[in-house]
């Protein structure tokens, strides 16, 4: 079991989104994605405020962070430009106080993500023996590679392929791009949450797919606002 005081909690943002300019600052529900994720972390029942950092460069983000009196890690300009190596984009891994052995990153592009799910992820990571954890959601469908060969297996006979009976196919997992956790030491080695070469590296944290709704395009803002209104009681 880990000590929560050994974990740094990070929200990282930049202005240089390639598909939606200034995505994290764009108006959303009388606020913006960056401000909303800060408020969620501050309303967590288990995340210590003193362990919470925003990793930002631009003044607009700094001003919002100061409004809520949260710790600011001033990331480098190099860390905001793609492509970039992991130790650079997560430059805080060897710049924050040495007491932090672990990190948890919360993606602000998921406005439907609930505080309860954030807390469950943190609790699961604290209680886990794994050094890394990755939010995923289950998929029950047919997956094929570039050679048109089926990638996932049947729990029964191949005859079900003829009717595409998904209830007979094994469960696969899709990256949630929402919640991440790992060690500071691994970031230095250019390892994010784990090697992905063996089971448990990283450990999967299974989430509700709807909470993983990720805003990448302008039209998704409109859908996200509808979902946010419908689920506001769950989110908060």
N, C-alpha and C positions, 0 to 999 in steps of 0.2 A: 504493500500500500504506500502511495506517495503522500508527501506532505504538501497541501495546497499552497503553503507559503513558498514552496520551491518552484512554483509555476508562474510565468509571466503570461498575461492575457493581452493579445494584440489585435487591434483593428488597423489594417493597413489600407491607405487610400492614396490616389493620385488623380491629377486632372487629365492625364494623357490617355483616356480611354479611346480606342481606335474606332469603335462602332457607334458609341453615343458620347459626344463631346461633353466633358464635365458631368459624367453620369452620376457621380456620388453627390454632386451639388445641385443637380436639376430638381426643380420643385416637385415634391411628392407628398400628397396628403397634408398640405400646409406646413411641410417641413422638407427634409431631404434625406436620402438614404444614409448619409454619413451621420447626421444628427440622430436618426432613428436607431441605428445600431449602437451608438453611444448610450442612449437612454435605456436600451435593453440590457446592456452589460451592467449599467449602474443600478438597474432594478433586479438584477440577479440576487438570489437569496444566499449564494455561496461564494461568488467571486469577490475577493477583497479589493476595494477600490484602489488601494495603494499598489496593487499588483497589475493594474490595468493601464495600458499604454496605447496611444494612437501613434502610428508610424506614418508621418506625413511630411511634405515638403512645402506646400503652398500656403500662403497667408490665410486664404479663405478657410482652410481646414484648421489651421492654428487658432483662428478667431473662434470657431465653433467649439473646439476643445477647451479653450480658456473659459468659455461661457459655462462649461460644466466642471471646470477645475479638475481636469484629468491630466495624467502624466503625458508628456509629449516627447516622442523620440523623433528628432529631426533627421529624417532619412536623406541620403545623398541624391543628387540629381542623377547620377549613374544608375541608381536603383530603380528609376522610373522609366528607363528607356529599354525597350526590347530589341534583340534578345539579351538576357542578362543571366549571369550565373547565380545559383542559389545563395551562396554566402554573401553576394552583393545585394540582391533584392531583399534579403532578410539580414541586412547589415547589423541589426540589433542583437544578433546571436552572441556577439562577443563585446558588445558595447553597454548592455544593461548591467546592473549590479550582479556580481559573481554569485550571489545567493541563488539565482535562478538556474535550475538544472533542466527544466522543461519549459515548453511554450504551448499555448493554445491560440490558434488564429481563428477569428470569427469573420466570415465574409459578409460585408455590408450590402452586397448586391442581392441578398435574399430577404426581401422585406416581409415575407410570410413566415419566416423562421420565428418560432416562439421562444420566449424566455424559458419556459419549462423544458424545451428540448435542449437549449444551451446548457441549462443546469444538469440535465440528465447526462449529457455528453461529458461534462466536467467531472461529475461524480463517477461515471463509468471509467474514465481515464485515471482518476485518482485511485480507484480500487483495483485497477487492472495491473497485471505484472508486465504488460507490454510497454515498450518504450515509445510506440507510435500508435496513433488512432486516426481513423479516416471515416468521415460520414459518407454513407452510401444508401441507396434505396434498392429494393428488390424489383427485378423484372422477370416476368413470366412470358417469354416470347421466343421466337426462333431467330438465332443469330448465325450469320454466314460470313466466311472470310472472303478475301478477294478472289479466291479460286472457286467460289460458290459452294464450298464444303461447309457443312453444318458444324458449328463450333460447340454448341451445348448438347448434352446427351438426353436421351429419353429415360424416364423412370419405368417405362414399359417397353413395348415392341416398336420397331421402326415403322410399322404399318400406320401409326398415328400421323406420320408426316404427310400422308396423302390427304388428310382432312385438316391439317394444321391445328390439331387439338393441343392448345397450349397448356392445358391442365396436366398433360402427361410429360411435359418437358421439364428438365431440371431448372431450378431457380438460378438466375445470374444476378450480378450486382452492377449498378451504374454509379459512377462518381457523383456525389451530391454537390461538390464544389461549394461547400457550406461551412463545415467544421473540420479542423485539422489539429493534430497534436503530435509533438515529437520532443526530441532532446536538443539542447543547444550544441552539444558535442557533435551530434550527427550533422547539423547544418554546416559546421566547419568542414566536414568530410564530403559535403555536397550530397548528403542523404536527407531527403525531406522527412517523411514520416516512417519510412522503412524501405526495404529493398524491393518489395513486391515480387520477390522470387520464391518465397515460402509462406505457408499459411501463418497468419498472425503477425506478419511484418509488412504493413502495419495491421493492427487489429481493426476489423470493421465495426462501425457503429451504425446499425440499421435505422433509418429515419423514414418518416412519412414523406412520400414523394412530393406532395403538394407544398410542403415547407421548403423544398429545394428549388422552387421556382426562381430562376436566375434571370436578371434583367441584362440583356446584351444588345437589344435593339429598341428603337423608339416606340414601336407599337406595343412592346411588352410592358411599358409603363402604364398604359391604359388598362390592360388586363390585370396587372398587379394591384392597381388601385381598387378595382372591383373586388378582387380576392381579399385584399387587406380590410376593406369595409365589412365584408361578410364574416371574416374571421378575427376581427379586432379583439373579441373577448378571449379567444384562444391564444392569440399572439401575446397579449399582455397579461 
